[in-house]
Amino acid sequence: MNVCTEAGDAQSVKCQLAAEALRSSGKLRLCVMGLSMLPAIWPDDTVLVERISQHEVNLGDVVLVGREGKLQAHRVISLADDRGNRRCITRGDALLAPDPPLRENELLGRVSYVIRAGRLVPMRTELSGVERMTAKIVQRSVPATRALIFLHHLIHRREKLVPEDVVPCRS
């Protein structure tokens, strides 16, 4: 079963295309729109995803998942072996509740880098102290989240006007 087709709309088509791109080339660039991974990943960041199997997933990895016709990039917060099958639990850094256990056919790949304001930023497996504090604020306050996003866009909009290092397309 391909979980990218469950929703049956434009989102599921995007999910299918992303899954096929990862299967055929092993890599994918994807622009992020959601808030669930703040502050590690911001809206309008581009993530670079590499295809992996569930047995290659490590605690703290940010993985791309195709679930219910949608794509989501969330951090692996728990790994357990269940009779030879690896069981992964993910959660967005800015979310309080974990996602349902990951089925192997839902895993699309691991986020290896984020492109932000023309810079290539490696995806870390742990948040810094400031990032953990920011995630806690985002989890609890919509007005604070809006203010953080506004400030983030102001800072990075100015940086985009004169980018130091433009990340070229890579094959």
C-alpha positions as CSV (number, residue, x, y, z in Angstrom):
1,M,0.0,0.0,0.0
2,N,1.3,3.5,-0.9
3,V,0.2,5.8,1.9
4,C,0.8,8.8,-0.3
5,T,-2.4,8.0,-2.2
6,E,-4.8,7.9,0.8
7,A,-5.9,11.5,0.6
8,G,-6.7,11.4,-3.1
9,D,-6.0,15.1,-3.8
10,A,-3.2,17.4,-5.1
11,Q,-1.2,16.8,-1.8
12,S,-1.1,13.1,-2.5
13,V,0.1,13.7,-6.0
14,K,3.0,15.8,-4.6
15,C,3.7,13.1,-2.0
16,Q,3.8,10.4,-4.8
17,L,6.2,12.6,-6.9
18,A,8.5,13.1,-3.9
19,A,8.5,9.4,-3.2
20,E,9.2,8.6,-6.8
21,A,12.0,11.2,-7.0
22,L,13.7,9.7,-3.9
23,R,13.3,6.1,-5.3
24,S,14.8,7.0,-8.7
25,S,17.6,9.4,-7.8
26,G,18.0,8.9,-4.0
27,K,17.8,12.6,-3.4
28,L,15.2,15.3,-3.2
29,R,15.0,19.1,-2.6
30,L,11.8,20.2,-1.0
31,C,10.5,23.6,0.2
32,V,9.0,23.4,3.7
33,M,5.8,25.2,4.5
34,G,4.8,24.0,8.0
35,L,5.7,25.2,11.5
36,S,6.0,21.8,13.2
37,M,9.9,21.7,13.1
38,L,10.5,25.2,14.4
39,P,13.2,26.3,15.1
40,A,15.3,23.6,13.3
41,I,13.4,24.1,10.0
42,W,11.5,27.3,9.2
43,P,8.8,28.0,6.6
44,D,10.4,28.6,3.2
45,D,13.5,26.7,4.1
46,T,14.5,24.1,1.5
47,V,15.4,20.6,2.8
48,L,17.7,18.2,1.1
49,V,16.5,14.6,1.7
50,E,18.4,11.4,1.0
51,R,16.7,8.0,0.7
52,I,17.3,5.6,3.5
53,S,15.8,2.4,4.9
54,Q,14.2,2.2,8.3
55,H,17.2,0.2,9.6
56,E,19.5,3.2,8.8
57,V,17.4,5.6,10.9
58,N,19.1,6.9,14.1
59,L,17.7,8.6,17.1
60,G,17.5,12.4,16.5
61,D,17.4,12.1,12.7
62,V,14.8,14.3,10.9
63,V,13.0,12.0,8.5
64,L,10.6,12.7,5.6
65,V,7.4,10.7,5.9
66,G,4.6,10.2,3.5
67,R,1.5,9.7,5.6
68,E,-2.2,10.1,4.7
69,G,-1.4,11.8,1.4
70,K,0.9,14.4,3.0
71,L,4.6,14.9,3.5
72,Q,6.0,15.7,6.9
73,A,9.5,16.1,8.2
74,H,9.8,15.2,11.9
75,R,12.5,14.2,14.3
76,V,12.9,10.5,15.4
77,I,12.4,10.6,19.2
78,S,12.2,6.8,19.9
79,L,13.5,3.7,18.3
80,A,12.7,0.1,19.4
81,D,13.1,-3.3,18.0
82,D,9.8,-5.3,17.9
83,R,10.5,-8.9,16.9
84,G,13.0,-8.0,14.3
85,N,11.1,-5.0,13.1
86,R,12.4,-1.5,13.9
87,R,9.7,0.8,15.4
88,C,10.3,4.5,15.0
89,I,8.3,7.3,16.7
90,T,8.6,10.8,15.4
91,R,7.5,14.2,16.5
92,G,7.8,17.8,15.3
93,D,10.2,19.8,17.5
94,A,7.4,22.4,17.9
95,L,4.7,19.9,18.7
96,L,3.8,18.4,22.1
97,A,2.4,15.0,21.0
98,P,4.3,12.3,19.1
99,D,3.2,10.9,15.8
100,P,1.8,7.4,15.5
101,P,4.5,4.7,15.0
102,L,6.1,4.9,11.6
103,R,5.4,2.1,9.1
104,E,8.3,1.2,6.9
105,N,6.4,2.1,3.7
106,E,5.8,5.6,5.1
107,L,9.5,6.4,5.4
108,L,10.8,8.4,2.4
109,G,14.2,9.6,3.6
110,R,16.4,11.5,6.0
111,V,16.8,15.3,5.9
112,S,20.6,15.9,5.7
113,Y,20.8,19.6,5.0
114,V,18.6,22.8,5.1
115,I,19.1,25.6,2.7
116,R,18.4,28.9,4.4
117,A,19.1,32.3,2.9
118,G,21.4,30.7,0.3
119,R,23.5,28.8,2.9
120,L,23.8,25.0,3.3
121,V,23.1,24.1,7.0
122,P,23.7,20.5,8.2
123,M,20.8,19.0,10.0
124,R,21.8,18.2,13.5
125,T,20.4,15.4,15.6
126,E,19.9,17.6,18.7
127,L,18.7,21.1,19.2
128,S,20.9,23.6,21.0
129,G,19.8,25.0,24.3
130,V,18.4,28.2,22.7
131,E,16.6,26.1,20.1
132,R,15.1,23.9,22.8
133,M,13.8,27.0,24.6
134,T,12.5,28.4,21.3
135,A,10.7,25.1,20.6
136,K,9.0,25.3,24.1
137,I,7.9,28.8,23.4
138,V,6.4,27.8,20.0
139,Q,4.7,24.8,21.6
140,R,2.8,27.1,24.0
141,S,2.2,30.4,22.4
142,V,0.7,31.3,18.9
143,P,1.4,35.0,19.3
144,A,5.1,34.3,20.2
145,T,5.3,32.0,17.2
146,R,4.0,34.6,14.9
147,A,6.5,37.2,16.3
148,L,9.4,34.7,15.8
149,I,8.4,34.0,12.2
150,F,8.1,37.7,11.5
151,L,11.6,38.4,12.9
152,H,13.0,35.4,11.1
153,H,11.7,36.6,7.8
154,L,13.0,40.1,8.4
155,I,16.5,38.9,9.2
156,H,16.7,36.4,6.3
157,R,15.0,38.6,3.7
158,R,17.8,41.1,4.2
159,E,20.3,38.2,3.9
160,K,18.7,37.0,0.7
161,L,19.3,40.4,-0.9
162,V,23.1,40.0,-0.8
163,P,23.8,36.2,-0.5
164,E,27.4,35.3,0.4
165,D,27.2,31.7,-0.8
166,V,24.6,30.7,-3.3
167,V,24.0,26.9,-3.2
168,P,24.1,25.7,-6.7
169,C,22.0,22.8,-8.0
170,R,23.8,19.5,-7.2
171,S,23.2,16.2,-8.9
